[in-house]
Amino acid sequence: MALRRRSRAVLATGALMIILIILHFPAPSPIIVPFIPGSVNWSKFEQFHPVDSIKPPPTDRPQRLPSVQADQSLFKHTELTEQRRAAVRDEFLRSYNAYKEFAWMMDELAPLSGTGKTTFGGWAATLVDSFDTLWIMGLQEEFKEATIAISAMDFSVTKERGINVFETTIRHLGGLLGAYDLSGEPTLLQKAREVGEMLYVAFDTPNRLPGFWLNFEDARNGRQVAGTNDPSASPASLTLEMTRLSQLTGDPKFYDAADRVIRFLDTVQNDTQLPGMWPLTVNFQDETAEGDTFSIGALADSLYEYLPKMHALLGGVDPLYERLYLTSADVVINNLLYRPMVPDNADILIAGDVWVNSQGLSLNPDSQHLSCFAGGMFGLGGRLTGNDSHVEVGKKLARGCGWVYNAFPTGIMPEIYGMIPCESVESCEWDESRWKPDDKSIPKGLSHARDPRYLLRPEAIESIFIMYRITGDTE
């Protein structure tokens, strides 16, 4: 499923990181690339299920939220730091130039065949995903070239019958908004609005909750409906981008559309089989959430990730996001997180899944690389809400993913793996007799690596970066 492939390169650490970057970089200097409109004006689309009223984003004076970053004196810029920065920049350029040579304006580069792939509508997903990185790294010529190319892109032309609403939002809309926020380039906001207008069509359902796909034929004929078994993260991970689009354009309809999804989730949060969390899949059509599996991995991850970031983006003036975050975070801590038994007795945490049945709750200790975002989420959420215990949880989760990386000779963690839960999070001594791996070649402390692939996941390094910026700790 496309959700499992998603990268958080788009708005990598969410609205907060964009704000921090803006504060620390010189004033944008737009290059003013002419805007070329697409062939379809999606804003003229006639809605079959128009809304009675539109709720605008909050305009109250933002609250003074707690400081997130550690004191600047803790960050030492040394020769080693500069060498690492240069190495990262060089590696990015190597990959970016390969994309330019072999897959320019296509969604992805297949590295073995050296050919381009169309996986996200054919709208240069890699290029749009790379926009903010080009600017941050000071690659102005490449940024200008990309802006000129994207300004001419027609987001109404695709060979696909429909588009994945979630993927198009986080990649294309998010990438354009992030690049505009950094550069101030007007054409990027105009293109972002084009994409936003197209995505807004997906909300034209009887209950105004979007389906997983925006099928163009169904949209033209008024046949769109919300999904009956959709990933909970899919419609719930549109808030950051849609809210920011409303803030920048002054058009409240985008915020209103995404807000309706969150208001629905609010009504069922405490009525699920694990009150406080939402199941992996939800019936958005009937507006029920009766599933029995709960996770912060694939299908659910960004639902939780977006909550503290939305709290920050709205300046804390809407108490809903803080409440949703705090309620769900405590349930995650109490039910999904466990301390694994490891040879060095490290005080770390790992996120598993929970199944609910007639006997109660059952923890599945299998974990996913996708779940590694949680360290950063707890760190950020803890800082923003003044909850130091959540920051400590974030540290242990980030350390946990780092531990798994370091456990393998390659220095890379698998996509899905298992560990042995301790009976207590307070203390846990290594007991070799309990270690019974599926394969004796697997590192001690792990029970299996059921999916050994490495899919270029950024979640672990994202959490480590966030925790470093929050604490200033170089570990």
N, C-alpha and C positions, 0 to 999 in steps of 0.2 A: 504494500500500500504506500501511496505517495507520502503519507504522513510519516512513515518510518524513515524516509529518505531525507526528510527536511533538514536543512541547515539553519542555524541561527545567524548566519552571516548577515541576513537582513536585520537591521537595527540590532546588532549583535548582542548588546546588553540592554536593549530596550530604550525607552525614552530617557531614563536617567543618564545613561552613558552618552547619548547625543547631547543632552544639556551640558554635561561636564566637558565634553569636547568643545562645544561652542564657547564655553567660558574660558578655555585655555588656549584657543587658537586665535590668530589675528582676525580682524573683521573680514568677512567674505568679500571677494572681489569678482563679481560676476563677469563672465565673458560675453554675455548677451547673444546667445544663439537664437536665430529666428524660430518661432514656433510653427510647426506644420501640422494642422489639425488632421485627425483621422477621417476616414470616409464615412463613418457613421457618427451622428451626434446622439450619443446614448442619453443625454439629458432630455431629449424629446420623446423617449420611449413612453408609450401610453400604458400606465399601470392598470392591471386588471383588478388589483386589490389595493387601492390608494388608502393612505392613512388618514384618519380623521384629524389628527393634530400631530405636530412635530415638536419633540422636546429638545431644546437647545442644550449645548454643554454648559456646565456651571460657569458663571462669570463673576462669582464672589471673589473677594480678595484672597489670594492663596495663603494658606497657613504657613507659619514658619516651621517647616519640618526639621527634625533632627539632622545634624550634619552626617553625611554618609562617609566621606573620605577621611582617612587618618590625617594627622598633622603633616604638612608638607615637609617638615624637617626630617621625617622618617624615610623619605625617598631620596636615596643617594644616586646621583648620575655619575657613574664611573666609566673608565675606559672599557671595562667589560660590558657594561650596559650598552654603550655605543656599538660595540662589536656585535652584540646580540641583535640590536635594532637593525643594523646593516644586514645581518644574515637573514632576518625575517623579510626585510624589504627585497633583498636579492631573490629569495625563494618565491616571493609573491610575483615578482616580475618575470621570473622564469616560467611559471605556470601561466601567467597572464599572456605573455608573448606566444606561448604555445597555443593558447586559445585563439589569439589573433591570427596566427598562421594557418591553423587547421580547422577552426570551427567558428570563425567570426560571424556574429549575428545569429548563431544557432544557440540552443539552450545549453548544451553541454558538449564537452570534448571527450570522446572515448579514447583513453590514453594508449591502449594497445593497438587499435586499428588506425589511430590518427585521423579519425573522421568525426564530423559533428553529429549530434543527436537532437531530435525534437522531443522533449519530454514535458514541457510546460507551455504549450500553445505555440511554440516557435517564435517567442518574443525575446530572444537573447537573455535568458534568465541569468546566465553566468555574468554577462556584462552588467546587467542592472544590479545584481547582487554585489558586484565589485565597485560600484560607484563611490560609496562613501570611503572605501579603503583607498582608492586612487587619490581622493582629496586629502585624507589624513596623512598619507605617505608623501604628500607633496609632489605627486606625479601630475603636474598641471597639463602637460602636453597630452598625456594619455586621457586625462579627464576631459579636456576639450574635445578630443577625437571621439570619445564615448558619448559626450553630450550631443554633438552634431549627429552622430549615428542614431541615437535614441530619439532625437527631435523629429527625425524623418520616419520613425517607425509608426505603422498603422496598427493600433491595437484592436481594430475591427476586422482584420484579415488574419485568418487562421485556417488550417486544413482540418482542425478538430471540430467535432460536433458540439463540443462544450468545453468548459474549463473547470478546473478544480478551484473552488472559491477560496479555500484556505491557502493553497499554495500561491495563487495569483496575488492574494492580499499580502502575505508576508514577504514574498520575493519582489514582485513588480511594484505594487503600491508602496510597500515599506522601503524598498531600495530607492525609489524616486523621491520619497519624502525625506529620507535620511540625507540623500545627496543635496536636496534643496536646502534643508536646514543648515547644512555645513557651508554650502557655496553661495546661496542666495540667487542661484541661476533661475530666472523666471520661467524659462521653457520647461524646466523639470517639474515645477508645480503645476503648470498647465497640462503636462502629460500625466502627472499624478491624478489630476482631476478627471481626465479622460478615463483612466483605469477605474477610478472610484465610481464614476457614473455607470460604467459597464457593470461593475460589481454590485452596485445598488439594485440593478435589475434582478439579481438573485434573491432579493428580499420580497419580491412580488409574489407572495404565497398567501393563502387564506389567513394564516395567523402571523404573517410578517416575519417568520423565522426561516432562514435560508436552507436550501438543500445542500448536499455535499458538492454537487455539480451545478453549474449554470449551463443548462442545455439550451442552446439558442432557439431550436425549433419549439421546444416546450414553452419558452418565454414568449415567443411571438404569438403562440396560440393560447396563452393563459392557462397552461397545464402544469405550472410549477407547484410543487408541494414540498414541505419540509420532510426530512428523512425520518423513517421509523426506527432505524437502528444505526445511527451515525456516530462516529467517534465524538466523545464529549468535547474534545479539544477543538474540533473543526469549526463549528459556528461560534464557539466561545473565544477564539483567538483572533478576532477581527477588531477588537476594541481599540487597541493602541493606534493602529493605522487609520481607522475610520474617525476616531476622535481627533487625531492630529490633522487630518484632512479638513474637518469642520473648523478647527481652530485657525487654520491657515487661510481657508477660503471664505470663512464667514457663513457658509451654508450649513445649517444645523442638521440636515437630513441624514448625513452620514453617521454622525454621532447617535442620532435617534435610532437608526437601523440597528447598530451594534448594541446599543443600550437595551433594546428589547430582549435580546438573547440573554444578557446578564440578569435582567429582572426576572425572566423565567427561571433561570438557574437559582436565583435567590429564593424563589417560592418553594423549591423542592430540596434545597440543601439539607435540611434537617429531617426530611421524610424518606431518605433513601435507606437501603439495607445496612449501610454504614453511615449513620447520620453525621453530617459535617463534610462528607466527601460526595463526589458524583461518580457513578459507575463508568466503566470504560465506554459503554455505548448508551445512548439516550434516545428515546422516542420524542423527537422534536415536533412531530406532527400532532401527536396526542398530548404532548407536554407532560410526559411521565418519565421517571427515571427509576426503573425497577430492576436493573441489572444486578448481578451478584459478585462481580469482579471489580476490584478497586486497585488502582496503580497510579504512580506518577511517571510511568514510562510511556511507551508508544500508545497513541490514541487519546491520552489524557494530559500529557505533560504540560503543554503551553497554556492550558486552561488555568492551572495553578501559577505558572510563571508570570502570567500577565497581571495578576491581581495586585501585587505590590507596585509594579511598574505603572499601572493605571492610577493607583493612589498617588504616586509621585507626579504623573503627568497632569492630573487634575488639581495638584497643589493641596491635596488633603481635604478639599472642601466637600466632597461627597463621601460620607462615612461608610457607604456600602462596600467599597473595595477593601478598606481596612478590615471591616467586619468579616467579609467573605474569606479574606486571607487568614486572619487570626483563627477563625473557626476551623477552617480546613487544615491549616498547618498543625494545630494541636492534635487533630485526629491522625494526621500522617505520622507525627512523632510517636504517638502512643500505640499505633497499630502496624505501621509499615516499616519503620526503621528498626534495625537490629545491629548489635555489635557482633562482628564475626570473630570466630576463633582463628587466630593467626600465630605463626611461630614466634614472632617477636613481641606478642601480647600488646600490640599497638592499640591505643584507645581511638578507634575509628568507628564510623557508622556506614551502613550500606542500606539501600532502599530495596525492599522486596515488594511483593504483591499480596493482596488479601482476598480470599474467597469467603463468602458468607453462605452458610447452609443452615439446616435445622439444628445442627450441633453447635453452632456459633461461628467464630472466626477461625480461619485457617491461614497461617502465613506460608507463602511460597517464597523461599529465600533466593530464588533466581533473580538476578538483577540485570539491568540493561545499561548500555552506555548512555542512552538517552536520559536516564534518571540522574546522571551526573550534573545536570543543570541545577539540581535542588540545593547544592551547597551555596551557590550564588544567590538563589532565591531566598533561602533562610537568612543569609548574611544581609542582603539588601532589605528584606522585609523586617528583619530584626532591628536594623538601624532606623528605618523609616518610622517604625512604630514604637521605638524606644524599648524594645524587648531584647535584653542582653542574652537571655537564654537561647533565643533563636539564633543569635550570632554564633554562640558556642556550638549549636547543632550544625550550623553551616560550616564551621571549621572542621568538625569531625567528618562530615560528609565529603568535603573537598579532599581532606586527607585520605579518606577511604578510597576514592577514585584514584588518587595519586598512588596509593599503596598497590592497587591492582595493576596499574601501569608498570610500576617498578618490579612487580613480581615476575613478569615475563621477560625472557632473554631479549626479546625484540624491543622492550620498553613501551609496548603498545597493548592496551587492554582489548579484549574481545567484545563483540557486539552483545552477546548474552553469555552469562557465566553464573556459577553458583558458589555459595560459601556456606559455612556451617555456623548457624546462629548460636551465640552464647546464651546461657540461661539468664544472665544479668548484664545490664549495660555498665554496671559499676566496676566489675572485675571479671576477668576471664583468662584463665591460664591455659596454655597450649597443652592439649592431650592428644598425643599421636594416635592413640587407639581409636579415637573418634574420627580421625581423618581417613575416609574410605572413598577416594576419588574414583570416577569412572575410568580414568586413564592414569596410570602411575607416573606418566611423564609430565603431568600437569603440576604447576608449582604448589608447594605446600601451602595450605590455607584455602585453596579453591577445590571444589568438589567436581566441577566440570567446566568446560568452555563449549557449551552446546552450539553456539554460533561463533566460530573463531574469527570471522571476518572483521576487517577494520574499514569502516565506511566514511573515513575522513570526518568523524564526528568532532564538533567543537565544544561539546558541553563541559568536558572535564577542564580544559584550559580556560574556558569562560569562567567557571566557578573559582578556579585558582586565581585568576586575574582579579575578579571581584573581591575575593577575600584578601588578596594582597593590598588592594587599594583601600579596603575598609580598615584593615589592621596595621598595615605597614610592615607586617612580619615577612621576612624574606624566606621563610621555610618553604 
